[in-house]
Amino acid sequence: MKRVKYLSENLQETKKIAGEFLKKTHPQSKSATVVELIGNLGSGKTAFVKAAAEVLGLKNTVSSPTFVIQKIYKLRNKEFDYLIHLDAYRLENGKELKILGWQNILSSPENLIFIEWPEKVSDILPRGTKRVFFDFVSENTREIKYET
C-alpha cells in the first residue's frame, strides 16, 4: 500500500482531498465501510467529514457528534445510502459503542462510517478499516494522509 500526503490550507482544498479519498472508497460486500479519523483536537477531522458529505451530495449541515456520539445522514449517492459520523471521544471502550447499535450499523454494506477518536473503540473495529491521518501544521494548514 502507498500512503498519499496532502496539505490543505482551506475548506475547498479539504473537499478536493476528501473527493480523492472517496474515489478510492467503495462499499464492502458484507459490512459497512469504516474509516478511522486519526489526529489531535483541531486537526481537521470534522472538517474532512463535512467535506466528504458535500462530495457525496449531502445538503444538510454536518456538525461534530461529540455530545450525541453518533449522527446519521441519509445520502442520495449511488454507492452509499448512509453516512454515519461517530465521535468516540467520550467513550471508554467498544462495549459502549455496541450499546448504540454498532453491530447493526456495521452489518449494512450501504453504510459509510467515519469515526473520530477511533483509538477509544479499537477493540471492536473490523479488519480492513481505512485510516485517514490529520496533523495540525499551522493556523490554516493541515496535513492529511491516507493509504491507497
MODELLER restraints for C-alpha pairs under 7 A, 6 or more apart:
rsr = mdl.restraints
at = mdl.atoms
rsr.add(forms.Gaussian(group=physical.xy_distance, feature=features.Distance(at['CA:1:A'], at['CA:147:A']), mean=6.20, stdev=0.5))
rsr.add(forms.Gaussian(group=physical.xy_distance, feature=features.Distance(at['CA:1:A'], at['CA:148:A']), mean=5.84, stdev=0.5))
rsr.add(forms.Gaussian(group=physical.xy_distance, feature=features.Distance(at['CA:2:A'], at['CA:147:A']), mean=5.45, stdev=0.5))
rsr.add(forms.Gaussian(group=physical.xy_distance, feature=features.Distance(at['CA:2:A'], at['CA:148:A']), mean=5.45, stdev=0.5))
rsr.add(forms.Gaussian(group=physical.xy_distance, feature=features.Distance(at['CA:3:A'], at['CA:145:A']), mean=6.60, stdev=0.5))
rsr.add(forms.Gaussian(group=physical.xy_distance, feature=features.Distance(at['CA:3:A'], at['CA:146:A']), mean=5.41, stdev=0.5))
rsr.add(forms.Gaussian(group=physical.xy_distance, feature=features.Distance(at['CA:3:A'], at['CA:147:A']), mean=4.13, stdev=0.5))
rsr.add(forms.Gaussian(group=physical.xy_distance, feature=features.Distance(at['CA:3:A'], at['CA:148:A']), mean=6.17, stdev=0.5))
rsr.add(forms.Gaussian(group=physical.xy_distance, feature=features.Distance(at['CA:4:A'], at['CA:145:A']), mean=5.50, stdev=0.5))
rsr.add(forms.Gaussian(group=physical.xy_distance, feature=features.Distance(at['CA:4:A'], at['CA:146:A']), mean=5.60, stdev=0.5))
rsr.add(forms.Gaussian(group=physical.xy_distance, feature=features.Distance(at['CA:4:A'], at['CA:147:A']), mean=6.15, stdev=0.5))
rsr.add(forms.Gaussian(group=physical.xy_distance, feature=features.Distance(at['CA:5:A'], at['CA:143:A']), mean=6.98, stdev=0.5))
rsr.add(forms.Gaussian(group=physical.xy_distance, feature=features.Distance(at['CA:5:A'], at['CA:144:A']), mean=5.81, stdev=0.5))
rsr.add(forms.Gaussian(group=physical.xy_distance, feature=features.Distance(at['CA:5:A'], at['CA:145:A']), mean=4.38, stdev=0.5))
rsr.add(forms.Gaussian(group=physical.xy_distance, feature=features.Distance(at['CA:5:A'], at['CA:146:A']), mean=6.86, stdev=0.5))
rsr.add(forms.Gaussian(group=physical.xy_distance, feature=features.Distance(at['CA:6:A'], at['CA:143:A']), mean=5.72, stdev=0.5))
rsr.add(forms.Gaussian(group=physical.xy_distance, feature=features.Distance(at['CA:6:A'], at['CA:144:A']), mean=5.22, stdev=0.5))
rsr.add(forms.Gaussian(group=physical.xy_distance, feature=features.Distance(at['CA:6:A'], at['CA:145:A']), mean=6.30, stdev=0.5))
rsr.add(forms.Gaussian(group=physical.xy_distance, feature=features.Distance(at['CA:7:A'], at['CA:141:A']), mean=6.61, stdev=0.5))
rsr.add(forms.Gaussian(group=physical.xy_distance, feature=features.Distance(at['CA:7:A'], at['CA:142:A']), mean=5.70, stdev=0.5))
rsr.add(forms.Gaussian(group=physical.xy_distance, feature=features.Distance(at['CA:7:A'], at['CA:143:A']), mean=4.59, stdev=0.5))
rsr.add(forms.Gaussian(group=physical.xy_distance, feature=features.Distance(at['CA:7:A'], at['CA:144:A']), mean=6.26, stdev=0.5))
rsr.add(forms.Gaussian(group=physical.xy_distance, feature=features.Distance(at['CA:8:A'], at['CA:14:A']), mean=5.67, stdev=0.5))
rsr.add(forms.Gaussian(group=physical.xy_distance, feature=features.Distance(at['CA:8:A'], at['CA:141:A']), mean=5.48, stdev=0.5))
rsr.add(forms.Gaussian(group=physical.xy_distance, feature=features.Distance(at['CA:8:A'], at['CA:142:A']), mean=5.22, stdev=0.5))
rsr.add(forms.Gaussian(group=physical.xy_distance, feature=features.Distance(at['CA:8:A'], at['CA:143:A']), mean=6.33, stdev=0.5))
rsr.add(forms.Gaussian(group=physical.xy_distance, feature=features.Distance(at['CA:9:A'], at['CA:140:A']), mean=5.26, stdev=0.5))
rsr.add(forms.Gaussian(group=physical.xy_distance, feature=features.Distance(at['CA:9:A'], at['CA:141:A']), mean=4.39, stdev=0.5))
rsr.add(forms.Gaussian(group=physical.xy_distance, feature=features.Distance(at['CA:9:A'], at['CA:142:A']), mean=6.54, stdev=0.5))
rsr.add(forms.Gaussian(group=physical.xy_distance, feature=features.Distance(at['CA:10:A'], at['CA:140:A']), mean=6.70, stdev=0.5))
rsr.add(forms.Gaussian(group=physical.xy_distance, feature=features.Distance(at['CA:14:A'], at['CA:48:A']), mean=6.26, stdev=0.5))
rsr.add(forms.Gaussian(group=physical.xy_distance, feature=features.Distance(at['CA:14:A'], at['CA:51:A']), mean=6.47, stdev=0.5))
rsr.add(forms.Gaussian(group=physical.xy_distance, feature=features.Distance(at['CA:15:A'], at['CA:51:A']), mean=4.54, stdev=0.5))
rsr.add(forms.Gaussian(group=physical.xy_distance, feature=features.Distance(at['CA:15:A'], at['CA:52:A']), mean=6.52, stdev=0.5))
rsr.add(forms.Gaussian(group=physical.xy_distance, feature=features.Distance(at['CA:18:A'], at['CA:48:A']), mean=6.38, stdev=0.5))
rsr.add(forms.Gaussian(group=physical.xy_distance, feature=features.Distance(at['CA:18:A'], at['CA:51:A']), mean=6.17, stdev=0.5))
rsr.add(forms.Gaussian(group=physical.xy_distance, feature=features.Distance(at['CA:18:A'], at['CA:52:A']), mean=5.16, stdev=0.5))
rsr.add(forms.Gaussian(group=physical.xy_distance, feature=features.Distance(at['CA:19:A'], at['CA:52:A']), mean=6.50, stdev=0.5))
rsr.add(forms.Gaussian(group=physical.xy_distance, feature=features.Distance(at['CA:19:A'], at['CA:55:A']), mean=6.01, stdev=0.5))
rsr.add(forms.Gaussian(group=physical.xy_distance, feature=features.Distance(at['CA:26:A'], at['CA:79:A']), mean=6.96, stdev=0.5))
rsr.add(forms.Gaussian(group=physical.xy_distance, feature=features.Distance(at['CA:27:A'], at['CA:33:A']), mean=5.80, stdev=0.5))
rsr.add(forms.Gaussian(group=physical.xy_distance, feature=features.Distance(at['CA:27:A'], at['CA:79:A']), mean=6.62, stdev=0.5))
rsr.add(forms.Gaussian(group=physical.xy_distance, feature=features.Distance(at['CA:27:A'], at['CA:80:A']), mean=6.92, stdev=0.5))
rsr.add(forms.Gaussian(group=physical.xy_distance, feature=features.Distance(at['CA:27:A'], at['CA:109:A']), mean=5.73, stdev=0.5))
rsr.add(forms.Gaussian(group=physical.xy_distance, feature=features.Distance(at['CA:27:A'], at['CA:110:A']), mean=6.47, stdev=0.5))
rsr.add(forms.Gaussian(group=physical.xy_distance, feature=features.Distance(at['CA:28:A'], at['CA:109:A']), mean=5.61, stdev=0.5))
rsr.add(forms.Gaussian(group=physical.xy_distance, feature=features.Distance(at['CA:29:A'], at['CA:109:A']), mean=6.13, stdev=0.5))
rsr.add(forms.Gaussian(group=physical.xy_distance, feature=features.Distance(at['CA:30:A'], at['CA:107:A']), mean=6.98, stdev=0.5))
rsr.add(forms.Gaussian(group=physical.xy_distance, feature=features.Distance(at['CA:30:A'], at['CA:109:A']), mean=5.78, stdev=0.5))
rsr.add(forms.Gaussian(group=physical.xy_distance, feature=features.Distance(at['CA:31:A'], at['CA:106:A']), mean=5.72, stdev=0.5))
rsr.add(forms.Gaussian(group=physical.xy_distance, feature=features.Distance(at['CA:31:A'], at['CA:107:A']), mean=4.67, stdev=0.5))
rsr.add(forms.Gaussian(group=physical.xy_distance, feature=features.Distance(at['CA:31:A'], at['CA:108:A']), mean=5.15, stdev=0.5))
rsr.add(forms.Gaussian(group=physical.xy_distance, feature=features.Distance(at['CA:31:A'], at['CA:109:A']), mean=4.38, stdev=0.5))
rsr.add(forms.Gaussian(group=physical.xy_distance, feature=features.Distance(at['CA:32:A'], at['CA:106:A']), mean=4.95, stdev=0.5))
rsr.add(forms.Gaussian(group=physical.xy_distance, feature=features.Distance(at['CA:32:A'], at['CA:107:A']), mean=6.01, stdev=0.5))
rsr.add(forms.Gaussian(group=physical.xy_distance, feature=features.Distance(at['CA:32:A'], at['CA:108:A']), mean=5.14, stdev=0.5))
rsr.add(forms.Gaussian(group=physical.xy_distance, feature=features.Distance(at['CA:32:A'], at['CA:109:A']), mean=4.18, stdev=0.5))
rsr.add(forms.Gaussian(group=physical.xy_distance, feature=features.Distance(at['CA:32:A'], at['CA:110:A']), mean=6.25, stdev=0.5))
rsr.add(forms.Gaussian(group=physical.xy_distance, feature=features.Distance(at['CA:32:A'], at['CA:111:A']), mean=4.88, stdev=0.5))
rsr.add(forms.Gaussian(group=physical.xy_distance, feature=features.Distance(at['CA:32:A'], at['CA:112:A']), mean=5.99, stdev=0.5))
rsr.add(forms.Gaussian(group=physical.xy_distance, feature=features.Distance(at['CA:32:A'], at['CA:113:A']), mean=7.00, stdev=0.5))
rsr.add(forms.Gaussian(group=physical.xy_distance, feature=features.Distance(at['CA:33:A'], at['CA:109:A']), mean=6.77, stdev=0.5))
rsr.add(forms.Gaussian(group=physical.xy_distance, feature=features.Distance(at['CA:33:A'], at['CA:111:A']), mean=6.34, stdev=0.5))
rsr.add(forms.Gaussian(group=physical.xy_distance, feature=features.Distance(at['CA:33:A'], at['CA:112:A']), mean=4.96, stdev=0.5))
rsr.add(forms.Gaussian(group=physical.xy_distance, feature=features.Distance(at['CA:33:A'], at['CA:113:A']), mean=6.06, stdev=0.5))
rsr.add(forms.Gaussian(group=physical.xy_distance, feature=features.Distance(at['CA:34:A'], at['CA:112:A']), mean=6.18, stdev=0.5))
rsr.add(forms.Gaussian(group=physical.xy_distance, feature=features.Distance(at['CA:34:A'], at['CA:113:A']), mean=4.74, stdev=0.5))
rsr.add(forms.Gaussian(group=physical.xy_distance, feature=features.Distance(at['CA:34:A'], at['CA:114:A']), mean=6.11, stdev=0.5))
rsr.add(forms.Gaussian(group=physical.xy_distance, feature=features.Distance(at['CA:34:A'], at['CA:129:A']), mean=5.18, stdev=0.5))
rsr.add(forms.Gaussian(group=physical.xy_distance, feature=features.Distance(at['CA:34:A'], at['CA:130:A']), mean=6.22, stdev=0.5))
rsr.add(forms.Gaussian(group=physical.xy_distance, feature=features.Distance(at['CA:35:A'], at['CA:113:A']), mean=6.02, stdev=0.5))
rsr.add(forms.Gaussian(group=physical.xy_distance, feature=features.Distance(at['CA:35:A'], at['CA:114:A']), mean=4.83, stdev=0.5))
rsr.add(forms.Gaussian(group=physical.xy_distance, feature=features.Distance(at['CA:35:A'], at['CA:115:A']), mean=6.19, stdev=0.5))
rsr.add(forms.Gaussian(group=physical.xy_distance, feature=features.Distance(at['CA:35:A'], at['CA:129:A']), mean=5.77, stdev=0.5))
rsr.add(forms.Gaussian(group=physical.xy_distance, feature=features.Distance(at['CA:35:A'], at['CA:130:A']), mean=4.61, stdev=0.5))
rsr.add(forms.Gaussian(group=physical.xy_distance, feature=features.Distance(at['CA:35:A'], at['CA:131:A']), mean=5.52, stdev=0.5))
rsr.add(forms.Gaussian(group=physical.xy_distance, feature=features.Distance(at['CA:36:A'], at['CA:114:A']), mean=6.10, stdev=0.5))
rsr.add(forms.Gaussian(group=physical.xy_distance, feature=features.Distance(at['CA:36:A'], at['CA:115:A']), mean=5.07, stdev=0.5))
rsr.add(forms.Gaussian(group=physical.xy_distance, feature=features.Distance(at['CA:36:A'], at['CA:116:A']), mean=6.46, stdev=0.5))
rsr.add(forms.Gaussian(group=physical.xy_distance, feature=features.Distance(at['CA:36:A'], at['CA:118:A']), mean=5.76, stdev=0.5))
rsr.add(forms.Gaussian(group=physical.xy_distance, feature=features.Distance(at['CA:36:A'], at['CA:129:A']), mean=6.92, stdev=0.5))
rsr.add(forms.Gaussian(group=physical.xy_distance, feature=features.Distance(at['CA:36:A'], at['CA:130:A']), mean=6.07, stdev=0.5))
rsr.add(forms.Gaussian(group=physical.xy_distance, feature=features.Distance(at['CA:36:A'], at['CA:131:A']), mean=4.69, stdev=0.5))
rsr.add(forms.Gaussian(group=physical.xy_distance, feature=features.Distance(at['CA:36:A'], at['CA:132:A']), mean=6.13, stdev=0.5))
rsr.add(forms.Gaussian(group=physical.xy_distance, feature=features.Distance(at['CA:37:A'], at['CA:45:A']), mean=6.03, stdev=0.5))
rsr.add(forms.Gaussian(group=physical.xy_distance, feature=features.Distance(at['CA:37:A'], at['CA:114:A']), mean=6.81, stdev=0.5))
rsr.add(forms.Gaussian(group=physical.xy_distance, feature=features.Distance(at['CA:37:A'], at['CA:115:A']), mean=5.78, stdev=0.5))
rsr.add(forms.Gaussian(group=physical.xy_distance, feature=features.Distance(at['CA:37:A'], at['CA:116:A']), mean=5.00, stdev=0.5))
rsr.add(forms.Gaussian(group=physical.xy_distance, feature=features.Distance(at['CA:37:A'], at['CA:117:A']), mean=6.77, stdev=0.5))
rsr.add(forms.Gaussian(group=physical.xy_distance, feature=features.Distance(at['CA:37:A'], at['CA:118:A']), mean=6.90, stdev=0.5))
rsr.add(forms.Gaussian(group=physical.xy_distance, feature=features.Distance(at['CA:37:A'], at['CA:131:A']), mean=6.17, stdev=0.5))
rsr.add(forms.Gaussian(group=physical.xy_distance, feature=features.Distance(at['CA:37:A'], at['CA:132:A']), mean=5.10, stdev=0.5))
rsr.add(forms.Gaussian(group=physical.xy_distance, feature=features.Distance(at['CA:37:A'], at['CA:133:A']), mean=6.13, stdev=0.5))
rsr.add(forms.Gaussian(group=physical.xy_distance, feature=features.Distance(at['CA:38:A'], at['CA:116:A']), mean=6.73, stdev=0.5))
rsr.add(forms.Gaussian(group=physical.xy_distance, feature=features.Distance(at['CA:38:A'], at['CA:117:A']), mean=6.41, stdev=0.5))
rsr.add(forms.Gaussian(group=physical.xy_distance, feature=features.Distance(at['CA:38:A'], at['CA:132:A']), mean=6.10, stdev=0.5))
rsr.add(forms.Gaussian(group=physical.xy_distance, feature=features.Distance(at['CA:38:A'], at['CA:133:A']), mean=4.77, stdev=0.5))
rsr.add(forms.Gaussian(group=physical.xy_distance, feature=features.Distance(at['CA:38:A'], at['CA:134:A']), mean=6.03, stdev=0.5))
rsr.add(forms.Gaussian(group=physical.xy_distance, feature=features.Distance(at['CA:39:A'], at['CA:133:A']), mean=5.92, stdev=0.5))
rsr.add(forms.Gaussian(group=physical.xy_distance, feature=features.Distance(at['CA:39:A'], at['CA:134:A']), mean=4.74, stdev=0.5))
rsr.add(forms.Gaussian(group=physical.xy_distance, feature=features.Distance(at['CA:39:A'], at['CA:135:A']), mean=6.04, stdev=0.5))
rsr.add(forms.Gaussian(group=physical.xy_distance, feature=features.Distance(at['CA:43:A'], at['CA:134:A']), mean=5.54, stdev=0.5))
rsr.add(forms.Gaussian(group=physical.xy_distance, feature=features.Distance(at['CA:43:A'], at['CA:135:A']), mean=5.31, stdev=0.5))
rsr.add(forms.Gaussian(group=physical.xy_distance, feature=features.Distance(at['CA:43:A'], at['CA:136:A']), mean=4.76, stdev=0.5))
rsr.add(forms.Gaussian(group=physical.xy_distance, feature=features.Distance(at['CA:43:A'], at['CA:142:A']), mean=6.44, stdev=0.5))
rsr.add(forms.Gaussian(group=physical.xy_distance, feature=features.Distance(at['CA:44:A'], at['CA:134:A']), mean=6.40, stdev=0.5))
rsr.add(forms.Gaussian(group=physical.xy_distance, feature=features.Distance(at['CA:44:A'], at['CA:142:A']), mean=6.80, stdev=0.5))
rsr.add(forms.Gaussian(group=physical.xy_distance, feature=features.Distance(at['CA:45:A'], at['CA:116:A']), mean=6.87, stdev=0.5))
rsr.add(forms.Gaussian(group=physical.xy_distance, feature=features.Distance(at['CA:45:A'], at['CA:134:A']), mean=6.84, stdev=0.5))
rsr.add(forms.Gaussian(group=physical.xy_distance, feature=features.Distance(at['CA:46:A'], at['CA:64:A']), mean=6.12, stdev=0.5))
rsr.add(forms.Gaussian(group=physical.xy_distance, feature=features.Distance(at['CA:50:A'], at['CA:62:A']), mean=5.44, stdev=0.5))
rsr.add(forms.Gaussian(group=physical.xy_distance, feature=features.Distance(at['CA:56:A'], at['CA:77:A']), mean=6.11, stdev=0.5))
rsr.add(forms.Gaussian(group=physical.xy_distance, feature=features.Distance(at['CA:57:A'], at['CA:76:A']), mean=6.80, stdev=0.5))
rsr.add(forms.Gaussian(group=physical.xy_distance, feature=features.Distance(at['CA:57:A'], at['CA:77:A']), mean=6.97, stdev=0.5))
rsr.add(forms.Gaussian(group=physical.xy_distance, feature=features.Distance(at['CA:58:A'], at['CA:75:A']), mean=6.15, stdev=0.5))
rsr.add(forms.Gaussian(group=physical.xy_distance, feature=features.Distance(at['CA:65:A'], at['CA:71:A']), mean=5.99, stdev=0.5))
rsr.add(forms.Gaussian(group=physical.xy_distance, feature=features.Distance(at['CA:65:A'], at['CA:85:A']), mean=6.93, stdev=0.5))
rsr.add(forms.Gaussian(group=physical.xy_distance, feature=features.Distance(at['CA:65:A'], at['CA:86:A']), mean=6.31, stdev=0.5))
rsr.add(forms.Gaussian(group=physical.xy_distance, feature=features.Distance(at['CA:65:A'], at['CA:87:A']), mean=5.69, stdev=0.5))
rsr.add(forms.Gaussian(group=physical.xy_distance, feature=features.Distance(at['CA:66:A'], at['CA:87:A']), mean=5.36, stdev=0.5))
rsr.add(forms.Gaussian(group=physical.xy_distance, feature=features.Distance(at['CA:66:A'], at['CA:89:A']), mean=6.99, stdev=0.5))
rsr.add(forms.Gaussian(group=physical.xy_distance, feature=features.Distance(at['CA:69:A'], at['CA:86:A']), mean=5.56, stdev=0.5))
rsr.add(forms.Gaussian(group=physical.xy_distance, feature=features.Distance(at['CA:69:A'], at['CA:87:A']), mean=4.98, stdev=0.5))
rsr.add(forms.Gaussian(group=physical.xy_distance, feature=features.Distance(at['CA:69:A'], at['CA:88:A']), mean=6.41, stdev=0.5))
rsr.add(forms.Gaussian(group=physical.xy_distance, feature=features.Distance(at['CA:70:A'], at['CA:85:A']), mean=5.73, stdev=0.5))
rsr.add(forms.Gaussian(group=physical.xy_distance, feature=features.Distance(at['CA:70:A'], at['CA:86:A']), mean=4.49, stdev=0.5))
rsr.add(forms.Gaussian(group=physical.xy_distance, feature=features.Distance(at['CA:70:A'], at['CA:87:A']), mean=6.45, stdev=0.5))
rsr.add(forms.Gaussian(group=physical.xy_distance, feature=features.Distance(at['CA:71:A'], at['CA:84:A']), mean=5.84, stdev=0.5))
rsr.add(forms.Gaussian(group=physical.xy_distance, feature=features.Distance(at['CA:71:A'], at['CA:85:A']), mean=5.26, stdev=0.5))
rsr.add(forms.Gaussian(group=physical.xy_distance, feature=features.Distance(at['CA:71:A'], at['CA:86:A']), mean=6.57, stdev=0.5))
rsr.add(forms.Gaussian(group=physical.xy_distance, feature=features.Distance(at['CA:72:A'], at['CA:82:A']), mean=6.71, stdev=0.5))
rsr.add(forms.Gaussian(group=physical.xy_distance, feature=features.Distance(at['CA:72:A'], at['CA:83:A']), mean=5.95, stdev=0.5))
rsr.add(forms.Gaussian(group=physical.xy_distance, feature=features.Distance(at['CA:72:A'], at['CA:84:A']), mean=4.53, stdev=0.5))
rsr.add(forms.Gaussian(group=physical.xy_distance, feature=features.Distance(at['CA:72:A'], at['CA:85:A']), mean=6.40, stdev=0.5))
rsr.add(forms.Gaussian(group=physical.xy_distance, feature=features.Distance(at['CA:73:A'], at['CA:82:A']), mean=5.57, stdev=0.5))
rsr.add(forms.Gaussian(group=physical.xy_distance, feature=features.Distance(at['CA:73:A'], at['CA:83:A']), mean=5.16, stdev=0.5))
rsr.add(forms.Gaussian(group=physical.xy_distance, feature=features.Distance(at['CA:73:A'], at['CA:84:A']), mean=6.27, stdev=0.5))
rsr.add(forms.Gaussian(group=physical.xy_distance, feature=features.Distance(at['CA:74:A'], at['CA:81:A']), mean=6.07, stdev=0.5))
rsr.add(forms.Gaussian(group=physical.xy_distance, feature=features.Distance(at['CA:74:A'], at['CA:82:A']), mean=4.71, stdev=0.5))
rsr.add(forms.Gaussian(group=physical.xy_distance, feature=features.Distance(at['CA:74:A'], at['CA:83:A']), mean=6.55, stdev=0.5))
rsr.add(forms.Gaussian(group=physical.xy_distance, feature=features.Distance(at['CA:75:A'], at['CA:81:A']), mean=5.05, stdev=0.5))
rsr.add(forms.Gaussian(group=physical.xy_distance, feature=features.Distance(at['CA:75:A'], at['CA:82:A']), mean=5.27, stdev=0.5))
rsr.add(forms.Gaussian(group=physical.xy_distance, feature=features.Distance(at['CA:75:A'], at['CA:83:A']), mean=6.74, stdev=0.5))
rsr.add(forms.Gaussian(group=physical.xy_distance, feature=features.Distance(at['CA:80:A'], at['CA:110:A']), mean=4.69, stdev=0.5))
rsr.add(forms.Gaussian(group=physical.xy_distance, feature=features.Distance(at['CA:80:A'], at['CA:111:A']), mean=5.81, stdev=0.5))
rsr.add(forms.Gaussian(group=physical.xy_distance, feature=features.Distance(at['CA:80:A'], at['CA:112:A']), mean=6.39, stdev=0.5))
rsr.add(forms.Gaussian(group=physical.xy_distance, feature=features.Distance(at['CA:81:A'], at['CA:110:A']), mean=5.17, stdev=0.5))
rsr.add(forms.Gaussian(group=physical.xy_distance, feature=features.Distance(at['CA:81:A'], at['CA:111:A']), mean=6.10, stdev=0.5))
rsr.add(forms.Gaussian(group=physical.xy_distance, feature=features.Distance(at['CA:82:A'], at['CA:110:A']), mean=6.52, stdev=0.5))
rsr.add(forms.Gaussian(group=physical.xy_distance, feature=features.Distance(at['CA:82:A'], at['CA:111:A']), mean=4.92, stdev=0.5))
rsr.add(forms.Gaussian(group=physical.xy_distance, feature=features.Distance(at['CA:82:A'], at['CA:112:A']), mean=6.17, stdev=0.5))
rsr.add(forms.Gaussian(group=physical.xy_distance, feature=features.Distance(at['CA:83:A'], at['CA:111:A']), mean=6.06, stdev=0.5))
rsr.add(forms.Gaussian(group=physical.xy_distance, feature=features.Distance(at['CA:83:A'], at['CA:112:A']), mean=4.91, stdev=0.5))
rsr.add(forms.Gaussian(group=physical.xy_distance, feature=features.Distance(at['CA:83:A'], at['CA:113:A']), mean=5.95, stdev=0.5))
rsr.add(forms.Gaussian(group=physical.xy_distance, feature=features.Distance(at['CA:84:A'], at['CA:111:A']), mean=6.94, stdev=0.5))
rsr.add(forms.Gaussian(group=physical.xy_distance, feature=features.Distance(at['CA:84:A'], at['CA:112:A']), mean=6.08, stdev=0.5))
rsr.add(forms.Gaussian(group=physical.xy_distance, feature=features.Distance(at['CA:84:A'], at['CA:113:A']), mean=4.63, stdev=0.5))
rsr.add(forms.Gaussian(group=physical.xy_distance, feature=features.Distance(at['CA:84:A'], at['CA:114:A']), mean=6.21, stdev=0.5))
rsr.add(forms.Gaussian(group=physical.xy_distance, feature=features.Distance(at['CA:85:A'], at['CA:113:A']), mean=5.95, stdev=0.5))
rsr.add(forms.Gaussian(group=physical.xy_distance, feature=features.Distance(at['CA:85:A'], at['CA:114:A']), mean=4.97, stdev=0.5))
rsr.add(forms.Gaussian(group=physical.xy_distance, feature=features.Distance(at['CA:85:A'], at['CA:115:A']), mean=6.13, stdev=0.5))
rsr.add(forms.Gaussian(group=physical.xy_distance, feature=features.Distance(at['CA:86:A'], at['CA:114:A']), mean=6.12, stdev=0.5))
rsr.add(forms.Gaussian(group=physical.xy_distance, feature=features.Distance(at['CA:86:A'], at['CA:115:A']), mean=4.70, stdev=0.5))
rsr.add(forms.Gaussian(group=physical.xy_distance, feature=features.Distance(at['CA:86:A'], at['CA:116:A']), mean=6.14, stdev=0.5))
rsr.add(forms.Gaussian(group=physical.xy_distance, feature=features.Distance(at['CA:87:A'], at['CA:115:A']), mean=5.79, stdev=0.5))
rsr.add(forms.Gaussian(group=physical.xy_distance, feature=features.Distance(at['CA:87:A'], at['CA:116:A']), mean=4.71, stdev=0.5))
rsr.add(forms.Gaussian(group=physical.xy_distance, feature=features.Distance(at['CA:87:A'], at['CA:117:A']), mean=6.30, stdev=0.5))
rsr.add(forms.Gaussian(group=physical.xy_distance, feature=features.Distance(at['CA:88:A'], at['CA:116:A']), mean=6.08, stdev=0.5))
rsr.add(forms.Gaussian(group=physical.xy_distance, feature=features.Distance(at['CA:88:A'], at['CA:117:A']), mean=5.28, stdev=0.5))
rsr.add(forms.Gaussian(group=physical.xy_distance, feature=features.Distance(at['CA:88:A'], at['CA:118:A']), mean=6.37, stdev=0.5))
rsr.add(forms.Gaussian(group=physical.xy_distance, feature=features.Distance(at['CA:88:A'], at['CA:120:A']), mean=6.16, stdev=0.5))
rsr.add(forms.Gaussian(group=physical.xy_distance, feature=features.Distance(at['CA:88:A'], at['CA:121:A']), mean=6.96, stdev=0.5))
rsr.add(forms.Gaussian(group=physical.xy_distance, feature=features.Distance(at['CA:89:A'], at['CA:117:A']), mean=5.42, stdev=0.5))
rsr.add(forms.Gaussian(group=physical.xy_distance, feature=features.Distance(at['CA:89:A'], at['CA:120:A']), mean=6.87, stdev=0.5))
rsr.add(forms.Gaussian(group=physical.xy_distance, feature=features.Distance(at['CA:91:A'], at['CA:120:A']), mean=6.45, stdev=0.5))
rsr.add(forms.Gaussian(group=physical.xy_distance, feature=features.Distance(at['CA:92:A'], at['CA:120:A']), mean=6.14, stdev=0.5))
rsr.add(forms.Gaussian(group=physical.xy_distance, feature=features.Distance(at['CA:93:A'], at['CA:120:A']), mean=5.40, stdev=0.5))
rsr.add(forms.Gaussian(group=physical.xy_distance, feature=features.Distance(at['CA:93:A'], at['CA:121:A']), mean=4.81, stdev=0.5))
rsr.add(forms.Gaussian(group=physical.xy_distance, feature=features.Distance(at['CA:94:A'], at['CA:121:A']), mean=4.24, stdev=0.5))
rsr.add(forms.Gaussian(group=physical.xy_distance, feature=features.Distance(at['CA:94:A'], at['CA:122:A']), mean=6.91, stdev=0.5))
rsr.add(forms.Gaussian(group=physical.xy_distance, feature=features.Distance(at['CA:94:A'], at['CA:123:A']), mean=5.88, stdev=0.5))
rsr.add(forms.Gaussian(group=physical.xy_distance, feature=features.Distance(at['CA:94:A'], at['CA:124:A']), mean=5.45, stdev=0.5))
rsr.add(forms.Gaussian(group=physical.xy_distance, feature=features.Distance(at['CA:105:A'], at['CA:111:A']), mean=6.94, stdev=0.5))
rsr.add(forms.Gaussian(group=physical.xy_distance, feature=features.Distance(at['CA:131:A'], at['CA:146:A']), mean=6.01, stdev=0.5))
rsr.add(forms.Gaussian(group=physical.xy_distance, feature=features.Distance(at['CA:132:A'], at['CA:144:A']), mean=6.94, stdev=0.5))
rsr.add(forms.Gaussian(group=physical.xy_distance, feature=features.Distance(at['CA:132:A'], at['CA:145:A']), mean=5.71, stdev=0.5))
rsr.add(forms.Gaussian(group=physical.xy_distance, feature=features.Distance(at['CA:132:A'], at['CA:146:A']), mean=4.66, stdev=0.5))
rsr.add(forms.Gaussian(group=physical.xy_distance, feature=features.Distance(at['CA:133:A'], at['CA:144:A']), mean=5.64, stdev=0.5))
rsr.add(forms.Gaussian(group=physical.xy_distance, feature=features.Distance(at['CA:133:A'], at['CA:145:A']), mean=5.04, stdev=0.5))
rsr.add(forms.Gaussian(group=physical.xy_distance, feature=features.Distance(at['CA:133:A'], at['CA:146:A']), mean=6.26, stdev=0.5))
rsr.add(forms.Gaussian(group=physical.xy_distance, feature=features.Distance(at['CA:134:A'], at['CA:142:A']), mean=6.76, stdev=0.5))
rsr.add(forms.Gaussian(group=physical.xy_distance, feature=features.Distance(at['CA:134:A'], at['CA:143:A']), mean=5.65, stdev=0.5))
rsr.add(forms.Gaussian(group=physical.xy_distance, feature=features.Distance(at['CA:134:A'], at['CA:144:A']), mean=4.80, stdev=0.5))
rsr.add(forms.Gaussian(group=physical.xy_distance, feature=features.Distance(at['CA:134:A'], at['CA:145:A']), mean=6.65, stdev=0.5))
rsr.add(forms.Gaussian(group=physical.xy_distance, feature=features.Distance(at['CA:135:A'], at['CA:142:A']), mean=5.61, stdev=0.5))
rsr.add(forms.Gaussian(group=physical.xy_distance, feature=features.Distance(at['CA:135:A'], at['CA:143:A']), mean=5.00, stdev=0.5))
rsr.add(forms.Gaussian(group=physical.xy_distance, feature=features.Distance(at['CA:135:A'], at['CA:144:A']), mean=6.68, stdev=0.5))
rsr.add(forms.Gaussian(group=physical.xy_distance, feature=features.Distance(at['CA:136:A'], at['CA:142:A']), mean=4.89, stdev=0.5))
rsr.add(forms.Gaussian(group=physical.xy_distance, feature=features.Distance(at['CA:136:A'], at['CA:143:A']), mean=6.57, stdev=0.5))
rsr.add(forms.Gaussian(group=physical.xy_distance, feature=features.Distance(at['CA:137:A'], at['CA:143:A']), mean=6.52, stdev=0.5))
